[in-house]
Amino acid sequence: MTSTDRQPNRSAGARITRRRFVGGAAPLALGLSACGNKPDEQLAEILDTPTPEPTQLPPTPTQPPIASPVAGYQDPARWAGRTLTIATAGVGEYLDALATAFFRAFETDTGAIVRHEQFGRDGIENHISQLEAGDVFWDVMLIPTNEVLQLSEEGYLAAIDYNVVDPAALYPELTMQHGVGAQLYSTTMVYSVSLDEGPEDWSAFWDLTRFDGTRALRRTPVGTLEFALLANGVAMADLYPLDVERAFLSLEKLREATLFYEDSKQPVELVRTGQVGLASAWSVRATLPDVASLVNTEWNGGMISADSWVTPRGSSNTDIAMSFINFATRAVPTANFSRLQPFGPANRDALILLRPDVAASTPNHEDHFDKQFFENWSYWRDHREMLTAQFEDWLLNPIATPEES
């Protein structure tokens, strides 16, 4: 597999600007909120505790790609002699899936040459340097959607030409002025298959009398505060703007029972080995071959996030870039990517092209979609920096936390 091959740590608290872009998977840096031992010592005790190695079923094979063409793109002379440079964080099987579903297919159908470049250690800051030097050589980038608004506000992205990119079958939450959704994933609840039943919502996840033991939540306010509010009775439709004080009071109830992780690989691993009872985790992690038959996913109250296609401002190939983004958001290419990697397709018409078991693992499957909410990109653009600082202060300074009246 898989999604693990995407290198950057998608820490929602990190901004992909001149200040910081983290390339590569984040190192293990779990923080345990309970007082007493140092967090590193507590984590070491948990991870060093021997656990029986669970047995698992063979992984479900991926679904072969569809060979059907995309309407209007069967002209190998259309972009003959033109080169399109696409930058992503992809490596390994994840990059292979991008190449199969999008890059090679676009070359075949249009005659263009698609060249891939890896973000590398400098990440998107490399693009900013290109722009400031007046020498932009990336034409399309695949980035976390939670970075699109900030980058566009700072003038680093070109507007999407919706005369070329057809948004009709795309999710309105992912058709932005400067970016178009490429693939979907969710943050959901996960629990071991050894449990007779799992939590049906976040209030059950928060109930230490019903599900005793340790929890694992992501060390970021993004998603974690939303889940705390859902656990406290706030409806999904009423989440934004967040009632921050109420969210922290709700989160306080789990402080001493919670590991706050930074490495996205950790939660499903901790659950499958019995080191924590319940965790929040990316849906793509719960489908990995070494955990897929060992953990269950509860989609109710999940937060849908995404990656997006964008075009750097200053690209000399905007015409072919828009043609590619339109191609890469059509039903067949998006279905082909979801057949190879466990992400939801950005095109709603693609779901019927997926095998039922593959479709059922995506966040936008009909059984899951209406139970979840989209990450609010504009809210977090405006509040992420401030609430990240507040979250860290709450995490590291329990005495300063106000008591619930």
Stockholm file with secondary structure:
# STOCKHOLM 1.0

chainA/1-405         MTSTDRQPNRSAGARITRRRFVGGAAPLALGLSACGNKPDEQLAEILDTPTPEPTQLPPTPTQPPIASPVAGYQDPARWAGRTLTIATAGVGEYLDALATAFFRAFETDTGAIVRHEQFGRDGIENHISQLEAGDVFWDVMLIPTNEVLQLSEEGYLAAIDYNVVDPAALYPELTMQHGVGAQLYSTTMVYSVSLDEGPEDWSAFWDLTRFDGTRALRRTPVGTLEFALLANGVAMADLYPLDVERAFLSLEKLREATLFYEDSKQPVELVRTGQVGLASAWSVRATLPDVASLVNTEWNGGMISADSWVTPRGSSNTDIAMSFINFATRAVPTANFSRLQPFGPANRDALILLRPDVAASTPNHEDHFDKQFFENWSYWRDHREMLTAQFEDWLLNPIATPEES
#=GR chainA/1-405 SS CCGGGBCSCCCTTCCBTTTBCCCSCCCCCCEECCSSSCHHHHHHHHHHSCCCCCCCCCCCCCCCCCCCCCTTCCCTTTTTTCEEEEEESBCHHHHHHHIIIIIHHHHHHHCCEEEEEECCTTTTHHHHHHHHHTCCCCCEEEEEGGGHHHHHHTTCBCCCCTTTSCCTTBCGGGBCSSCEEEEEEEEEEEEETTSSSCCSSHHHHTCTTTSCSCEEEESSSTTHHHHHHHHTTCCGGGCSSCCHHHHHHHHHTTGGGEEEECSTTHHHHHHHTTSSSEEEEETTGGGSTTTTTTEEEEEEEEEEEEEEEECBTTCSCHHHHHHHHHHHTSHHHHHHHHHHSSCEESBGGGGGGSCHHHHTTSTTSTTTGGGCEECCHHHHHHHHHHHHHHHHHHHHCGGGSCCCC
#=GC SS_cons         CCGGGBCSCCCTTCCBTTTBCCCSCCCCCCEECCSSSCHHHHHHHHHHSCCCCCCCCCCCCCCCCCCCCCTTCCCTTTTTTCEEEEEESBCHHHHHHHIIIIIHHHHHHHCCEEEEEECCTTTTHHHHHHHHHTCCCCCEEEEEGGGHHHHHHTTCBCCCCTTTSCCTTBCGGGBCSSCEEEEEEEEEEEEETTSSSCCSSHHHHTCTTTSCSCEEEESSSTTHHHHHHHHTTCCGGGCSSCCHHHHHHHHHTTGGGEEEECSTTHHHHHHHTTSSSEEEEETTGGGSTTTTTTEEEEEEEEEEEEEEEECBTTCSCHHHHHHHHHHHTSHHHHHHHHHHSSCEESBGGGGGGSCHHHHTTSTTSTTTGGGCEECCHHHHHHHHHHHHHHHHHHHHCGGGSCCCC
//
